[in-house]
Amino acid sequence: MSFTSVAMASIRNETPDLVHIELAAPQALLNAYSVPGQYIQIQHGDLKPGFFALASGPHDGRLELLIKRGAPLADAITAKKAGDTLAITAPQGKGYPLAEALGRDVFLAGVGSGIAPLRALMHEMLSRRSEFKAITFLYGARTCDAFPYEKEVSTWSSQGVTVIQSCSRPAEGTWDGATGRIQQALKAQKPKVNADSAVFVCGMKPMVEELKSVFGELGLSPGRVFQNF
């Protein structure tokens, strides 16, 4: 596995636990990124390299990450500052099968740092908006201060995106939107789901399996829920 030393162009907190990083990636690495949902590996010291999905689209002209604090490698990365370097691989992985969404209604669903590859996918889809029908983004967090990219997401509605936010553990008096996990919000709101709609998800297996079940109840055909690996 080949690693390249790349400077961090910027780093900022998106939420108390999630950190956004932009890399000053050379053109060769940018050219290697072709499909939203792909990832890079990052190496640091003696720690085992980790996999991190890219949060920017393949035609954004930059490589961005959304990293959750709480693991040794993630904490080492997020302790760095702009100008420091990271050892990364070229983008890799199959990513999301975007061709499955062409001419269809599309749903994206994720929580926490799982928003990263879905943001990349959304950037790509919005740059080609006419190729897709209705787009719905299901966006979950535990608390009301834990939604990454909230300001950006709020602008997507002007581009024809329906955003469904759900907070699973809001502090009293801090949230007046949907509560519970995103699969519960989906079940409660019952959006129109066609048999051939495309659903792109990122999250832990139990969440993904529950989403498959709920989408199936709403009319989605089996095999229409896609992950990026």
C-alpha positions as CSV (number, residue, x, y, z in Angstrom):
1,M,0.0,0.0,0.0
2,S,1.4,3.4,-1.0
3,F,1.0,6.4,1.2
4,T,1.5,10.0,0.2
5,S,2.3,12.9,2.6
6,V,-0.4,15.5,2.2
7,A,-0.8,18.8,4.1
8,M,-4.0,19.7,5.8
9,A,-5.3,22.9,4.2
10,S,-7.9,23.5,7.0
11,I,-9.5,21.8,10.0
12,R,-12.6,22.8,11.9
13,N,-15.1,21.4,14.3
14,E,-18.4,20.6,12.7
15,T,-20.0,19.3,15.9
16,P,-18.5,18.6,19.4
17,D,-17.5,15.1,18.1
18,L,-17.0,15.5,14.4
19,V,-14.1,17.3,12.7
20,H,-14.0,18.5,9.1
21,I,-10.7,18.4,7.3
22,E,-9.7,19.7,3.9
23,L,-6.5,18.2,2.4
24,A,-4.2,20.0,0.0
25,A,-4.1,16.9,-2.2
26,P,-1.9,16.8,-5.4
27,Q,-3.7,16.5,-8.7
28,A,-2.8,12.8,-9.0
29,L,-4.8,12.0,-6.0
30,L,-7.7,14.2,-7.1
31,N,-7.7,12.4,-10.4
32,A,-7.9,9.0,-8.7
33,Y,-11.2,10.0,-7.1
34,S,-14.0,9.1,-9.5
35,V,-17.0,7.7,-7.6
36,P,-18.8,9.2,-4.5
37,G,-18.6,6.9,-1.6
38,Q,-14.9,6.0,-2.1
39,Y,-12.5,6.3,0.8
40,I,-8.8,6.8,1.7
41,Q,-6.6,5.1,4.2
42,I,-4.7,7.2,6.7
43,Q,-1.5,6.1,8.5
44,H,-0.1,7.6,11.6
45,G,2.9,6.4,13.6
46,D,2.6,2.8,14.8
47,L,-1.2,2.9,14.7
48,K,-3.0,0.6,12.3
49,P,-4.1,2.5,9.2
50,G,-7.8,3.5,9.2
51,F,-10.4,3.8,6.5
52,F,-12.1,7.2,6.1
53,A,-14.8,8.0,3.5
54,L,-14.4,11.2,1.5
55,A,-16.9,13.9,2.3
56,S,-16.4,15.9,-0.9
57,G,-17.6,15.0,-4.4
58,P,-15.3,13.6,-7.0
59,H,-15.6,16.7,-9.1
60,D,-15.3,19.2,-6.2
61,G,-11.6,19.7,-6.9
62,R,-10.6,18.8,-3.3
63,L,-10.5,16.0,-0.8
64,E,-12.4,16.5,2.4
65,L,-13.0,14.3,5.4
66,L,-15.4,14.1,8.4
67,I,-13.8,12.3,11.3
68,K,-15.4,11.3,14.6
69,R,-13.2,11.7,17.7
70,G,-13.0,8.9,20.1
71,A,-10.6,6.3,18.6
72,P,-6.7,6.5,18.9
73,L,-6.2,7.2,15.2
74,A,-9.0,9.6,14.9
75,D,-7.9,11.5,17.9
76,A,-4.3,11.7,16.6
77,I,-5.6,13.1,13.3
78,T,-8.0,15.6,14.8
79,A,-5.3,16.9,17.2
80,K,-3.4,18.2,14.2
81,K,-3.6,21.8,12.9
82,A,-3.7,23.3,9.4
83,G,-0.4,22.9,7.7
84,D,0.4,19.6,9.4
85,T,0.6,16.5,7.2
86,L,-1.2,13.2,6.9
87,A,0.0,10.1,5.2
88,I,-2.9,9.0,2.9
89,T,-3.5,6.5,0.1
90,A,-5.2,7.4,-3.2
91,P,-9.0,7.2,-3.1
92,Q,-10.2,3.6,-3.4
93,G,-13.2,1.3,-3.2
94,K,-16.3,0.9,-5.4
95,G,-18.3,3.7,-4.0
96,Y,-22.0,4.1,-4.6
97,P,-23.6,2.7,-7.8
98,L,-25.0,6.1,-8.9
99,A,-26.3,4.6,-12.2
100,E,-29.0,2.8,-10.2
101,A,-30.5,6.3,-9.4
102,L,-30.7,7.7,-12.9
103,G,-34.2,8.8,-13.7
104,R,-35.5,7.6,-10.4
105,D,-36.5,8.9,-7.0
106,V,-33.6,8.8,-4.6
107,F,-33.2,8.5,-0.8
108,L,-30.0,9.1,1.1
109,A,-29.9,8.1,4.8
110,G,-27.2,8.3,7.4
111,V,-26.1,9.5,10.9
112,G,-23.0,10.9,12.4
113,S,-19.8,10.5,10.5
114,G,-21.7,8.4,8.0
115,I,-22.9,11.7,6.5
116,A,-19.5,12.0,4.9
117,P,-20.0,9.7,1.8
118,L,-23.6,10.8,1.5
119,R,-22.5,14.5,1.3
120,A,-20.1,13.4,-1.4
121,L,-22.9,11.7,-3.2
122,M,-25.2,14.7,-2.8
123,H,-22.6,17.0,-4.2
124,E,-22.4,14.8,-7.3
125,M,-26.1,14.5,-7.7
126,L,-26.8,18.2,-7.3
127,S,-24.2,18.9,-10.0
128,R,-26.3,16.7,-12.3
129,R,-29.7,17.5,-10.8
130,S,-31.7,17.0,-13.9
131,E,-30.7,13.3,-14.1
132,F,-32.7,12.4,-11.0
133,K,-36.3,12.7,-9.9
134,A,-37.2,13.5,-6.2
135,I,-34.3,13.5,-3.7
136,T,-34.9,12.9,0.0
137,F,-32.1,13.2,2.6
138,L,-32.7,11.4,6.0
139,Y,-30.3,13.0,8.5
140,G,-30.0,11.8,12.1
141,A,-28.1,12.7,15.2
142,R,-28.4,12.0,18.9
143,T,-28.6,15.7,20.0
144,C,-29.5,18.9,18.3
145,D,-25.9,20.1,18.3
146,A,-24.6,16.9,16.6
147,F,-25.8,17.5,13.0
148,P,-22.8,18.1,10.7
149,Y,-23.0,20.5,7.8
150,E,-26.3,21.8,9.0
151,K,-26.0,25.2,7.3
152,E,-25.1,23.6,4.0
153,V,-27.9,21.0,4.3
154,S,-30.4,23.8,4.8
155,T,-29.6,25.1,1.3
156,W,-30.3,21.8,-0.4
157,S,-34.0,22.4,-0.3
158,S,-33.7,25.2,-2.8
159,Q,-32.3,22.6,-5.2
160,G,-35.3,20.3,-4.8
161,V,-34.1,18.2,-1.9
162,T,-36.5,17.1,0.9
163,V,-34.6,17.0,4.2
164,I,-35.9,14.9,7.0
165,Q,-34.0,15.5,10.3
166,S,-34.5,13.4,13.4
167,C,-32.9,13.7,16.8
168,S,-32.8,10.6,18.9
169,R,-31.9,12.0,22.3
170,P,-32.7,15.7,22.4
171,A,-32.3,17.6,25.7
172,E,-35.6,18.9,27.0
173,G,-36.6,22.1,25.3
174,T,-33.8,22.0,22.7
175,W,-35.6,20.4,19.7
176,D,-39.0,20.7,18.1
177,G,-38.5,18.4,15.1
178,A,-38.9,14.7,14.6
179,T,-37.5,12.5,17.4
180,G,-36.2,9.0,17.4
181,R,-33.8,7.2,15.0
182,I,-34.0,8.0,11.3
183,Q,-35.7,4.7,10.5
184,Q,-38.4,5.7,13.0
185,A,-38.8,9.1,11.4
186,L,-39.1,7.4,8.0
187,K,-41.8,5.1,9.2
188,A,-43.7,7.9,10.8
189,Q,-43.6,10.3,7.8
190,K,-44.2,7.6,5.2
191,P,-42.8,9.4,2.1
192,K,-43.8,8.1,-1.3
193,V,-41.4,5.2,-2.2
194,N,-41.5,3.6,-5.6
195,A,-40.5,0.0,-6.1
196,D,-37.5,1.1,-8.2
197,S,-36.4,4.0,-6.0
198,A,-32.7,4.1,-5.2
199,V,-31.7,4.2,-1.5
200,F,-28.1,5.0,-0.5
201,V,-27.2,4.5,3.1
202,C,-24.2,4.7,5.4
203,G,-24.3,3.4,9.0
204,M,-24.0,0.5,11.3
205,K,-25.5,-2.8,10.2
206,P,-28.5,-2.7,12.6
207,M,-29.6,0.7,11.3
208,V,-29.1,-0.4,7.7
209,E,-31.2,-3.6,8.2
210,E,-34.0,-1.6,9.9
211,L,-34.0,0.9,7.0
212,K,-34.2,-2.0,4.5
213,S,-37.2,-3.3,6.4
214,V,-39.0,0.1,6.6
215,F,-38.4,0.9,3.0
216,G,-39.7,-2.5,2.1
217,E,-42.9,-1.8,4.0
218,L,-43.2,1.4,2.0
219,G,-43.0,-0.4,-1.3
220,L,-39.3,-0.6,-2.2
221,S,-38.3,-3.7,-4.1
222,P,-35.5,-6.0,-2.5
223,G,-32.0,-5.1,-3.6
224,R,-32.6,-1.4,-4.0
225,V,-30.7,-0.3,-0.9
226,F,-27.0,0.4,-1.6
227,Q,-23.9,0.9,0.5
228,N,-20.5,2.2,-0.5
229,F,-18.5,-0.9,0.2
